[in-house]
């Protein structure tokens, strides 16, 4: 049986780069990973990019014209369709649930999988809302507990470095927009892309209420961002490989590759690690704002990674169907020969 392919091959990417179909517009270099405005160059108007510009235009129109409930209905249908046309992603989802929830029956995991697919489709429009909605429309759909909001404002006004610990929920874009609108404008950690139109769109959209973005591949810039006095959003719940990771429990997977950066960044004097995330509740987005982690960091990197993973796991258990389960969270194992996703090509 042929294995599924998750990504465009490196050979194909190199070919597209030679044809100007892929190129980076983000700043490169140690300490230069800040994006403070979207970058536009003339090459982005080549015919190859017209479909991307059209998709962005249609997303802008749909999220600003259609009622919220209609958008969520369409998104749920698109999500189920994605499960059919993107079999590799569906396979990753299935394996993640098998690894994370072995206590569930096959039927329970199947039902959860369908809900995750629906939510993943809804995220398309939620991203558009975060990027294109005016403030007055956004505020109709926000819930924030007064105590949590007051605490978060005190933290960000204290002058101390604030690392906002969050997770990859499907509506993470909205979380950042809501936090920047109600608490304080800040800086987000992100992954630059070599598709210039999508890079332009994500930078422009994410800077709607925030100050800058910083590349996850540039730790010096992350440190500069943390020391800037603005809150910095950081979601350390993806697998970035063994070079930058330690192994700690996450759900039922005892050895999950977990980036050590939270532990390292927290060593900056006075840094507060404040968990924050958003859950969709009906037609509202509830921004949860919790108190800073106590006795963190310790001298034990693995113990701190375990703490961070537990905090994120507790977030996810509130609404597992709204979490981004379609990436290979458990890709890297302690044994280099262990393959947790045997149905995929590398």
C-alpha positions as CSV (number, residue, x, y, z in Angstrom):
1,X,0.0,0.0,0.0
2,X,1.4,3.4,-1.0
3,X,2.3,5.8,1.8
4,X,0.7,9.2,2.0
5,X,2.6,12.4,1.3
6,X,2.1,15.3,3.8
7,X,4.2,18.0,2.1
8,X,5.4,19.2,-1.2
9,X,8.7,17.4,-2.0
10,X,12.0,19.3,-1.5
11,X,12.7,18.8,-5.2
12,X,9.4,20.5,-6.1
13,X,10.1,23.4,-3.7
14,X,13.5,24.0,-5.3
15,X,11.9,24.0,-8.7
16,X,9.2,26.5,-7.6
17,X,11.9,28.7,-6.0
18,X,13.8,28.8,-9.3
19,X,10.6,29.9,-11.1
20,X,10.0,32.7,-8.5
21,X,6.9,30.8,-7.2
22,X,8.5,30.7,-3.7
23,X,10.7,33.3,-2.1
24,X,11.2,34.7,1.3
25,X,10.4,38.3,2.2
26,X,11.1,38.0,5.9
27,X,14.3,39.3,7.5
28,X,17.1,36.8,7.9
29,X,20.0,36.7,10.3
30,X,20.7,36.4,14.0
31,X,18.8,39.0,15.9
32,X,16.9,40.2,12.8
33,X,13.8,38.0,13.0
34,X,11.3,40.8,13.6
35,X,8.4,41.5,11.2
36,X,7.0,45.0,12.0
37,X,5.2,45.5,8.7
38,X,4.1,43.4,5.8
39,X,6.5,43.3,2.9
40,X,5.3,43.7,-0.7
41,X,7.4,43.3,-3.8
42,X,6.4,43.5,-7.5
43,X,7.1,39.8,-8.1
44,X,4.1,39.0,-5.9
45,X,1.9,40.1,-8.8
46,X,3.1,37.4,-11.1
47,X,0.2,35.2,-12.4
48,X,1.3,32.3,-10.2
49,X,0.1,34.3,-7.2
50,X,-3.2,35.5,-8.5
51,X,-5.1,32.5,-7.0
52,X,-3.7,33.4,-3.6
53,X,-4.7,37.0,-3.9
54,X,-8.2,35.9,-5.0
55,X,-8.6,33.6,-2.1
56,X,-7.6,36.4,0.4
57,X,-10.1,38.7,-1.3
58,X,-12.9,36.1,-1.1
59,X,-12.1,35.5,2.6
60,X,-12.3,39.2,3.3
61,X,-15.7,39.4,1.6
62,X,-17.2,36.3,3.2
63,X,-16.2,37.2,6.8
64,X,-17.5,40.7,6.5
65,X,-20.7,40.0,4.6
66,X,-22.0,36.7,5.8
67,X,-23.6,36.2,9.3
68,X,-21.4,34.5,11.9
69,X,-23.6,31.3,12.1
70,X,-23.5,30.9,8.3
71,X,-19.7,31.1,8.3
72,X,-19.5,28.5,11.0
73,X,-21.9,26.2,9.1
74,X,-19.9,26.6,5.9
75,X,-16.7,26.0,7.8
76,X,-17.9,22.8,9.4
77,X,-18.8,21.5,5.9
78,X,-15.5,22.5,4.4
79,X,-13.7,20.8,7.3
80,X,-15.5,17.5,6.7
81,X,-14.6,17.8,3.0
82,X,-10.9,18.4,3.9
83,X,-11.0,15.0,5.6
84,X,-11.8,13.5,2.2
85,X,-9.4,15.5,-0.1
86,X,-6.5,15.6,2.4
87,X,-6.0,11.9,3.4
88,X,-2.5,12.5,4.8
89,X,-3.9,15.1,7.3
90,X,-6.7,12.8,8.2
91,X,-4.2,10.0,8.8
92,X,-2.1,12.2,11.1
93,X,-5.3,13.2,13.0
94,X,-6.2,9.5,13.5
95,X,-2.7,8.6,14.7
96,X,-2.5,11.5,17.1
97,X,-5.8,10.5,18.7
98,X,-4.7,6.9,19.0
99,X,-1.5,8.0,20.7
100,X,-3.0,10.7,22.9
101,X,-6.2,8.9,23.9
102,X,-5.6,5.1,24.1
103,X,-8.3,4.9,26.8
104,X,-11.0,5.9,24.2
105,X,-12.9,3.4,22.2
106,X,-12.5,3.4,18.4
107,X,-16.0,4.9,18.1
108,X,-15.2,7.7,20.6
109,X,-12.0,8.6,18.7
110,X,-13.9,8.5,15.4
111,X,-16.6,10.9,16.7
112,X,-13.9,13.2,18.1
113,X,-12.1,13.1,14.8
114,X,-15.2,14.3,12.9
115,X,-15.6,17.2,15.3
116,X,-12.0,18.2,14.9
117,X,-12.4,18.2,11.2
118,X,-15.4,20.4,11.4
119,X,-13.6,22.8,13.8
120,X,-10.6,22.9,11.4
121,X,-12.8,24.1,8.6
122,X,-14.4,26.7,10.8
123,X,-10.9,28.0,11.6
124,X,-10.6,29.2,8.0
125,X,-13.2,31.8,8.7
126,X,-12.0,32.5,12.3
127,X,-8.7,33.4,10.8
128,X,-10.5,35.8,8.5
129,X,-12.3,37.3,11.4
130,X,-9.1,37.9,13.3
131,X,-7.5,39.6,10.3
132,X,-10.4,41.5,8.8
133,X,-13.2,42.1,11.3
134,X,-13.6,45.7,12.7
135,X,-13.4,46.0,16.5
136,X,-17.1,46.6,17.0
137,X,-18.0,43.2,15.4
138,X,-15.2,41.3,17.2
139,X,-16.3,42.7,20.6
140,X,-19.8,41.1,20.2
141,X,-18.2,37.7,20.4
142,X,-15.8,38.0,23.3
143,X,-16.0,36.8,26.9
144,X,-13.3,37.7,29.5
145,X,-13.6,37.2,33.2
146,X,-13.1,40.6,35.0
147,X,-10.6,39.1,37.6
148,X,-8.5,37.5,34.9
149,X,-8.5,40.7,32.8
150,X,-7.4,42.8,35.7
151,X,-4.6,40.5,36.6
152,X,-3.3,40.3,33.0
153,X,-3.4,44.1,32.7
154,X,-1.4,44.4,36.0
155,X,1.2,41.9,34.7
156,X,1.7,43.7,31.4
157,X,1.9,47.1,33.1
158,X,4.4,45.9,35.7
159,X,7.4,46.5,33.4
160,X,8.5,42.8,33.9
161,X,8.9,40.5,30.9
162,X,5.7,38.6,30.2
163,X,5.6,35.4,28.3
164,X,2.0,34.5,27.4
165,X,2.0,30.7,27.4
166,X,-0.7,29.5,24.9
167,X,-1.4,26.6,22.6
168,X,-2.3,25.8,19.0
169,X,-6.1,25.9,19.1
170,X,-7.6,26.3,15.7
171,X,-8.7,29.9,16.6
172,X,-5.3,31.0,17.9
173,X,-5.4,33.9,15.5
174,X,-8.5,35.2,17.3
175,X,-6.8,34.7,20.7
176,X,-4.0,37.0,19.8
177,X,-6.3,39.6,18.3
178,X,-8.5,39.6,21.4
179,X,-5.5,39.7,23.8
180,X,-4.0,42.7,21.9
181,X,-7.4,44.5,21.9
182,X,-8.4,44.0,25.5
183,X,-5.1,43.5,27.4
184,X,-2.1,45.0,25.6
185,X,-0.6,45.0,22.2
186,X,2.4,42.6,22.0
187,X,4.7,40.5,19.9
188,X,3.9,37.0,18.5
189,X,6.3,34.2,17.8
190,X,5.6,32.8,14.4
191,X,7.1,30.7,11.5
192,X,7.8,32.8,8.4
193,X,6.8,31.2,5.1
194,X,8.4,31.2,1.7
195,X,5.1,31.8,0.0
196,X,5.3,35.7,-0.2
197,X,1.5,36.3,-0.5
198,X,0.7,34.2,2.6
199,X,3.6,35.8,4.4
200,X,2.2,39.3,3.6
201,X,-1.3,38.2,4.7
202,X,-0.3,36.7,8.0
203,X,2.0,39.6,9.0
204,X,-0.6,42.2,8.0
205,X,-3.4,40.3,9.7
206,X,-1.6,39.6,12.9
207,X,-0.4,43.1,13.2
208,X,-3.9,44.4,13.2
209,X,-3.7,45.0,16.9
210,X,-0.2,44.0,17.7
211,X,3.3,45.4,17.5
212,X,5.5,42.8,15.7
213,X,6.1,39.2,14.9
214,X,9.3,37.4,15.7
215,X,10.7,34.3,14.0
216,X,10.7,31.1,16.1
217,X,14.1,30.3,14.5
218,X,15.7,33.4,15.9
219,X,16.2,33.0,19.7
220,X,18.1,36.2,20.0
221,X,15.2,38.1,18.6
222,X,12.8,36.3,20.9
223,X,14.9,37.4,23.9
224,X,14.9,41.0,22.6
225,X,11.1,40.8,22.2
226,X,10.7,39.5,25.8
227,X,12.8,42.3,27.1
228,X,10.9,45.0,25.1
229,X,8.2,45.5,27.7
230,X,5.5,44.1,25.5
231,X,3.9,40.7,26.2
232,X,5.1,38.0,23.9
233,X,2.9,35.1,22.8
234,X,4.5,31.7,22.7
235,X,2.9,28.3,21.9
236,X,5.6,25.6,22.5
237,X,3.3,22.7,21.7
238,X,4.7,21.6,18.3
239,X,7.5,19.2,17.5
240,X,10.5,21.1,16.3
241,X,12.9,18.1,16.4
242,X,15.4,16.6,18.9
243,X,18.0,19.4,18.5
244,X,16.0,21.9,20.4
245,X,13.8,19.6,22.5
246,X,13.7,17.4,25.6
247,X,11.3,14.5,26.1
248,X,8.4,15.0,28.5
249,X,4.9,13.5,28.9
250,X,2.0,15.0,26.9
251,X,-1.3,13.2,27.2
252,X,-0.6,9.5,27.0
253,X,2.7,9.8,25.2
254,X,5.4,9.5,27.8
255,X,8.2,10.8,25.6
256,X,7.0,13.8,23.6
257,X,9.6,16.1,22.0
258,X,9.1,19.4,23.8
259,X,11.0,22.6,23.0
260,X,13.2,23.7,25.9
261,X,12.8,27.4,25.0
262,X,10.1,28.1,27.6
263,X,12.6,27.0,30.3
264,X,15.4,29.1,28.8
265,X,13.3,32.3,28.2
266,X,11.9,32.1,31.8
267,X,15.5,32.4,33.1
268,X,15.5,36.1,32.1
269,X,15.2,38.0,35.3
270,X,11.6,38.8,36.4
271,X,9.9,36.9,33.6
272,X,6.3,35.9,34.3
273,X,4.9,32.9,32.4
274,X,1.1,33.6,32.2
275,X,-1.1,30.9,30.6
276,X,-3.8,32.2,28.3
277,X,-6.0,30.6,25.7
278,X,-9.3,30.9,24.0
279,X,-12.2,28.5,23.8
280,X,-15.2,28.9,21.5
281,X,-18.4,28.7,23.6
282,X,-21.4,28.9,21.4
283,X,-20.9,32.1,19.3
284,X,-18.5,33.6,21.9
285,X,-14.8,33.3,22.3
286,X,-13.8,33.0,26.0
287,X,-10.3,34.4,26.7
288,X,-8.9,32.6,29.7
289,X,-6.2,34.5,31.6
290,X,-4.5,32.6,34.4
291,X,-2.0,33.6,37.1
292,X,1.7,33.3,36.4
293,X,3.4,29.9,37.0
294,X,4.9,29.6,40.4
295,X,8.5,28.4,41.2
296,X,9.3,28.4,37.4
297,X,11.8,27.9,36.0
298,X,13.7,25.3,38.1
299,X,17.1,23.9,37.4
300,X,15.6,20.8,35.7
301,X,14.8,21.4,32.0
302,X,12.7,18.2,31.8
303,X,10.7,19.0,34.9
304,X,9.9,22.4,33.4
305,X,8.9,20.9,30.1
306,X,6.6,18.5,32.0
307,X,5.0,21.4,33.8
308,X,4.5,23.3,30.5
309,X,3.0,20.2,28.8
310,X,0.6,19.7,31.7
311,X,-0.6,23.3,31.6
312,X,-1.2,23.0,27.9
313,X,-2.9,19.5,28.3
314,X,-5.3,21.0,30.8
315,X,-6.1,23.8,28.3
316,X,-6.8,21.2,25.5
317,X,-8.9,18.9,27.7
318,X,-11.4,21.8,28.0
319,X,-12.2,21.5,24.3
320,X,-10.1,18.8,22.5
321,X,-12.2,19.2,19.4
322,X,-10.9,22.8,19.0
323,X,-7.2,21.9,19.2
324,X,-4.9,21.6,16.2
325,X,-4.5,17.8,16.0
326,X,-3.6,17.7,12.3
327,X,0.2,18.3,12.7
328,X,2.6,15.5,13.7
329,X,2.9,16.4,17.4
330,X,4.6,13.1,18.3
331,X,6.9,12.9,15.3
332,X,10.2,12.8,17.1
333,X,10.8,9.8,19.4
334,X,13.8,9.1,21.7
335,X,14.7,6.2,19.4
336,X,15.6,7.6,16.0
337,X,14.4,4.4,14.4
338,X,10.9,4.6,15.9
339,X,8.3,5.8,13.4
340,X,5.1,6.9,15.1
341,X,3.5,7.7,11.7
342,X,4.3,4.6,9.5
343,X,1.7,5.5,6.9
344,X,3.5,8.7,5.8
345,X,6.4,9.3,3.5
346,X,9.2,11.4,4.8
